[in-house]
Each structure stands twice: as C-alpha cells, then as structure tokens.
Amino acid sequence: MKIVILGSGTAAPRLERNMSGYLLEAGNKKILFDTGAGTIRQLLKLKANLIDINDIFYTHLHNDHINDLGAIIWSNNYGMGRKKALNVYGPKGFKEYFKILMEKILRPAKLNYGINVKEMWDDSIIKIPINKKKYSIINESNKIINNKNNLIIESIKSKHTDASVSYRIEYNRKSIVYSGDTDYSNEIIKISKKADLLILECSHPDNMKAKGHLTPSLCGKIAAKANVKKLVLTHFYPEADKVDVKGQCAKGYKGKIILAKDFMKISA
C-alpha cells in the first residue's frame, strides 16, 4: 500500500506545494483523498488516468481540499467519456454540497455515468473489495478481517470544522491514517493507534498555533501517544517551511519523521 503526495500545501498559492490531494494505491485500486485546486494537473504529471479512479474521499468542504471535485466530474463527462460509476464520500453535509454543485453550478446537460454519494462520520466504515465490483457498508459491530481481497476505510470526526473527518485505511495487514485538517484531539489519537503510516497536517510552527490546526510539537505528541511506526508531516503554510519542523516534532516523537513534498511516494 502506497500514498503519493499530490499536494502538500494549503490555501496559500505556491508553485512548489499544490493544494491538498493524496493518491492511495492498494492492490488494483487507485483512490483519491481530497482534491484541492490543481489535483487533476498533478495526476497528469504522474500519468495517472482519471478513468482508473473510482473512489474519492473528502475530509471536509474547505476549497483547498475539494476545489477540483467539479473539474473531475466535468472532465470525466466531457473530456474522458467515463462510463463506470464514480463513488464520492464526504462528511456530514456533503450530500447537500454535492446537490448544489450539480444543480446550481455544473448543471451538465447529460451525465454519462452514475455518481454514488455517501456521507461518512464517526465510526463509519466502508469495505472496498479488491478485484471485485461490489461496494458495501460494514456495520461497526461486525468483525473485519483484513486481507488481500478487502480494503477497509474508517472515518472519525476531526477537530477542524463542525463536520470534518479523518480516515484510516487498512489493507493486507497494513494501515495508513490521513488526518485532513485537524486540531489536537483524542479522536485523531484513537484512529491512529499503531498505524504503520500517519499523515498529519502541520500547518504552522509551534510559535504560530492556529485554531483547528496542528503544530510540529502537537503532531509529535499525537504520533507518540498513538504509537505509530512512521509519521508524515504535510499541509505546510509558508511560515512552517522557514523553521526546523522536524526538530520541533522530534522532541515528542522518536520514530521516523518525513516532511511531505509534492510527488513523494511513501509506502506503509
């Protein structure tokens, strides 16, 4: 299982750091997590085909994380000739957002493929069979056996907006957690427990803490408490690139720390 960083940046426009976007590769699946402005262009640079991506997960509805959703829908319909259904997941309120996007903004004359829209919240779990066609919801009480045929994606509420989530992905006995935007919380620690790879936003340096966002020291504290194997810091505002982010984080976490860069490929 591998994550490709499509965008390690934020709402601050930067040539070297695109807005948020992450491509998960697991088995024969390619899945997107957040699609900030420029995601399609980043995929083109990787020679990744939109037709091969059937699932997109959103952490919240801020523009630097969701901007390219409309462009993806439009490109699939008019530029790619898509026929397969597209599955799109997001937090509470996502269905209403999607309805407005389609009926008030995009308004396609005809949609040539189906779009399945589902909302994820606290302890929602999606099972995506690998090498199979059906998609199914798994109840929280069900026992999940992780193997090479199933990719499991679980969500938990995050401390950013009133409706934002973080995701845990499990496949073939490996686990990746993607925080999206979040502040320090028990929820992100809970969903990150013993993860092979934890991807945390790290918007600002320690001396510039902003509500709803993490600093390097807080990232280190989360990683240590969750006992994760490897930590990736991402979602950097320009101020974060001017300090020793890794050094600030390492004061509380002694494991491997990676500073995300666009197009970096990281295995769990």
N, C-alpha and C positions, 0 to 999 in steps of 0.2 A: 504494500500500500504506500502510495506516494502523494505528496502535496506539491503543486507547482505554484509559486507565488506570482500572481498576475498583477497585483497591486499592493505595495507595502506602504502606501501613502494615505492621505486624509483628504479633507475638503480643500486644503491648501494646494493650488495647482503647482505641480513640479514635473519637470521633464524626466527626472531620474526615478521618481516614485509615482506610479499610477494610483488612482483611487482604488479602494478595496476590491479585491477579487482573488479567488483561490480555486484552483482546479484540482480535484481529487481523482486519482487514477487507482482503481482497485479491480482486479480481475479484468473483465472486458468492459468495465464501466468507466465513463468519464462524467463527473458530477461537479457542478459549479456551486460555490458558496459565496454569495454576494457578487454583484456585478456593477461596481461603480463606473463612472464615465471612463471610456477607453478600454473596457474589458474586451470587446469584440476585436479591436486592433491588436491587443496583446495576444489573443488566441490566434490571430492570423500570423503573427510573428513566430508562434510556436508550430505553425502548420496544423493546428487543431481545427477540425471541421465542426461547425455548429450542428450539423445533421447528426453527428455522433453523440451529442449531449442531450439526454432525455430528461434530466432532473436538475433543478436549480433550487437551492435553499437560501432563504434570506434571514438574516439575524434581526433586522429592523428596517424601518422605512425611510431613514435619512438618505438624502440624494447621493451622497458619496459612496453608498453601499448598494443602491438599487437603480441608479440612473439608466443603465444600459438594458434594463428589462424590456422597455418599449422597443428599443432598437433591435433586440434579439427576436422579439415576436415579429416585428416588421420584416427583418431580414429573412427569417425562416419562411415567411409567407410569400414575399415578393422577389427575394433575391436568391433563395435556395430551393424553393419548390418542395418544402417539407411535407411529408405525408404522415409520419409517425406522430403520436400524441406527445405533447410536452407536459411534464409534471412539475408544477411550481408550488413551493412550500414557503410559508412565512408565518410570522407571529399573529397574535390576535389583532383583528382589524385588517388583515391582509386581503381578505375576500372583498371587502368594501373598496379598498385601494385599487384592487385589480379591476373591479367593475367600473370605477371611474376612469381608469386608464383606457379600458377598451371602448366604453360607450361615449366618453366625453373628449378624449384626446386622440387615440389612434383611429378609431372608427373605420376599421377595414371594410371595404365593400363586400368582401367574402373572405372567410378564414378557411384555408385549405387543409387544416389539420386541427385536431382536438387539443384543448388545453385543460388539464385537470388541476384545480386549485384546492389546496388543503392548508388549514391553519395548524400550527404547532405551538404547544405551550408547555406547562410544567409536566414533565414526565411523559410527554408524547413520544411514541416510538413508531418508527417506520421500518419495515423489512423490505429490502430490495433484493430479490433473488438474482444471483449472478447466473448468466446463461439461460435465464427463463424470462417469460414475458409478463407474468402477472405481478402486480404490486399489491401488498396487503398491509393493513394496520395490525399491530400486535398489542393486545391489552397489557397494561402494566403488570398485572398479576401473572401473566404467562412466563414460563421459564424460557429463556432464549439460549439456544445452543449455537455458539458462533463457529462457523466452519467455512470451507471454501465456496459453498454454494449460496451463502447469505451475507449481505451487507446490512448492518443494523445502524440506524441513525436515531439518536435520542436527543430530545431538547429539554432545556430547563430555563426558567425565566432568568434574565440577567438584570443587573442594576445599572440601567442606562436611561431608557425611556419607560413609560408606563407599559409598553408592550414591546419588549425585545427579548431575544433568546440567545443562548449559546448551544452548541451542538457537540455531541460525542459520536464518533464514527468507529464502529468495530467491524473488523473483517479478518478472517484467518488468524485469530488469536492476537491481533494487533489492534491498538486503539489510538485514535487521534482526537483531540479536543480543539475546537475553534471557538474562541470567546466572543467574536464580534466585538462591539464596543461595550464596555462594562466598567463599573467601579468595583472595588474590593467587596466581596460578599461570600457568605457561606455557600451559596448556590454554585458559584464557579469552582470552589474548592471541592464540593461534593461531586460534581460531574467529572472533575479532572482526576479523581483518585486513581493512582497507579497507572496513569496513561503513559503510553510509550512516547507520545509526542504531544506537547501542549503548545498551542499557538495563542499567545496573549497580545492584545493591543497594549501599546506602551506609548501613549500619545505625547506625554510631556515629561521633562526631567523632574527629579524629586522636588526641586525648589519652585516648581510651577504647576503644582497639583490643580487639576480642574475637575469639577463635579461631574460624575458619570464616566470618568476615565481613569486609567491606571498610570502609575509612575514605575520606574525600574525597581525600586525597593519593594513596592507592593506586588509587582509581578514575581519577584524572588520569594516573597512571603507566601504567595499562593502556591507556587511550584513546590516549595519545601513542605508546606502543610499537606499538599496533595500527593507528595512523594512520587513525582513524575520522573521519567527517565531522561527526557530531553525537553528543553524549553526554547521556543522560537518567539522572539520579540518583534512586533510589527506595528503598522499604523502609526508611523512617526510624523509628527509635525516638525517643521524645520528646526525648532529650538532643541528637540531631542537629539538631532544629529550634530549638535555643537558641544555635547558633553560626553563623558565616558559612561554611556548607558549600561554597557556590560559590567563595568566595575561597580556601579551603583546596585545593579541587580545581584551580583555575585556575593554581596555582603550577607544576603539572606538565603541564597541558594547555591549549593556546591556542585550541582550537576552541570551537564553541558548546556551552554547558552549560545544560541545562534541569532545574529541580527539579520533580519529578513532583507533581501534585496529582490527587486523585480526579476522574474525568470529563474530564481533559485529553485532547485528541485531537492526536496527533503523526504527521505524515507522514514517510516515509523520503525 
